[in-house]
């Protein structure tokens, strides 16, 4: 039986396999074995904008293309400034509030750091 690596987020040794993912039962972090994602000091993967700049909590960003918003007839226009972002784990990795739209999540590939 092969030994599994410690959790990259909390360094727990109680990691188990779930399909093709590795899961930590202590912090609920999931990752692909052998992934080459870069992680910051908190254990979260580094999140980069469309230009490759590393994003951090509290940064301000600008939307780089018109984005359709579910539940709204108006798109989020290119050039919209978003202040005080919060980084989260998942497909849509930016949590924010946008004037006129409210709370929403964005993908980092559609924003650039100001």
N, C-alpha and C positions, 0 to 999 in steps of 0.2 A: 504494500500500500504506500502510495506517495504521500509525502508530507505537504501540507498546504501552507502558503505564506501567511504571515500575520496580517491583520487588517491595516491598510495604509492610513486609515483615519484615526483609529484609537489604539492600534498595536495589539489588539486582543489576539490570543492564540486559538480561540474557539471558533474558527472559521469553518464553514461547511459549503459543499457544492449544492447548487440548485439548478439543474439543467446545465447550461453552459456558463452560468454566473457563479461567482464566489460571494457568499453572504456572511456578514458579521452579525451574530445574534445580540451582541451588546449594544451596538450603535445603529444597527439596521442598514449599514452601508453595503452597497452591491457594486461589484466591478467585474470586468472580464479578466480572466487569468492571462497574464502576460501582456496586459495592456501597457502602452507606453505613454499614457497620459501623465502630464506633469501635475504635481499636487503642490499647493501652497502649505504654509505652516499649520493650517487648521485641518489639513487632510482632504479638502475639497479640490477637485481638479481646477487648474488655472483656466479661467474663462477669458477668451480674447475677443475683441471686436472684429469688424470686417477688415481692418487694416493690420491686425496682428498685435495690437496693443493690449496689455493685460488690464482687465477691468477689476475694480475693487468696490466694495460697498460704499455708497455715498457719492460715487462719481456721477457726472452729468454726461449724457450722451445725446446724439442727434440721430434720428431715423434716416436711413440712406435711400429708401425707396417707399413708394406708396404701399401700404399694407391693408388688406381687407380685414375688417373686424367683425367677428361673429356677433350677431344680434344688433348690428348697427348698419344703417344704410349708407353712412359716410365712411370713407376709408381714412386711415391714419396717414396724413400727408408727409411726403418727403420733406426733411428739414425740421420736423417737429422736435423741439428740445424736451428732453426728459431729465429732470433733476432728482438727485438722491435715490439712485437705483439701489436695489438690494439683490444680491446674488443668491440663487437657490439651486438645488440639485435637480436635474431633470432636463427634458427636451427644450422647454421654454425656460431658460436659465436666468432671466432677469425679471424681477418683480418690481412694479413701479405704479405710480399714479400719474395720469396724464390729464391735464385740464381739458374739459369737454368730453372726456371718455371715462374717467374714473380709474379704478384699480384694474390692472391687467398684467399679463406676462408677455415678454418679448423674447425672441431668439437673438443671441448675441451677434449672429452673422448678419443681422439687418440694422445694426447700429454702429456708430463710430464715436470714439471718445472725444470730448470737447477739450 
